[in-house]
Amino acid sequence: MLLRYYEPRRNALATWRQVWIGVPRGEVIEFIARRDGPRILIEGGTSATLRLRRSFERIAATEFAWEGRTSTDGGGTWYLEQTINGER
């Protein structure tokens, strides 16, 4: 399950909050989503060392490119785990 909402306290940064709930394993992961130049970054993690970064690298009227990355050293090194190129 995913809950997404605009964070009015962070209005100056134009961020959104996302809370992902993985019921089968009892996981709850909080993310912050924000614009970073032409892309949208969605960052969070389960600890200070295990960090997750999801990003829409390209969004156009008829297509998009998405990447999923993971870091096990607090964001020092990112490993590409998944890419999705989609059409609308």
N, C-alpha and C positions, 0 to 999 in steps of 0.2 A: 504494500500500500504506500502511496506517496501523497503527502500533504504539502501544498505549495501556497505561500502567501507573501504579500508585500510587507516589508518591515518598515513601518512608519518612523521608528526611532532612528533608522539608518537612511532616512529620506535623502539626505545630502549626498550619499553614496549611490543612491538608486539601486539598492540591493533587494533581493528576494530571499526568503528562507524556504528551505525544503527539509522535510523530515521523512526519511524513508524507513518504513517498518517492515522487517522481514519476519513475518509471523512464524514460519516453520523452525527457524533457528533462534528466535527471540532477539534479533538484532534491531537496534535503533541507531540510525546514522543521521546526523544533522549536517546540512550543506548550506552554503551561502552562494547565491547566484548573482553575477554582475557582468556588466559589459566591460570588455577589455579590448579597446580599439574596434576592429570589425568583427570580433568573435564574442561569444558568450561563455564565460567560465562558471563552472559549478564545482565548488571545492568543499571538502569536508574530510571526515575520517573517523576511525574508531579509537584512535589513541594519538599521542603526540608523535609517534614514529610512523604509524600506518596512515598514510594520507591518500585520498582519492581525488582525482581531478577528471571531470567530464567536461567536454567543450564542444560547442558548435563552432567549427572552424570556418564554415562558409554557410550562409543562408541566402538563398535567392528565391525568386518567385516560383521556380519550378524544381529546385533541387536543394539539397543540404549535404554537408559533410560533418560527421560527428566522430570524436575520439574519446576513448576511455583510457586513462593512465593511472598507475599506482606507484606510490613511493613507500619504501620501507625504512627510509632514513630521515623522516620528518620533512620531506620536500626537497632534499638535496639532489636526488637523482630520481627521474621519472621513467617508468617503463610503459611502453605502449602495449596495451592488452587487447584493444578492440577498435576497429574503425567501421563506420557505417556510412555509405554513400547512398542517399535516398532521393527519390523523385516524388513530387507531389502531383 
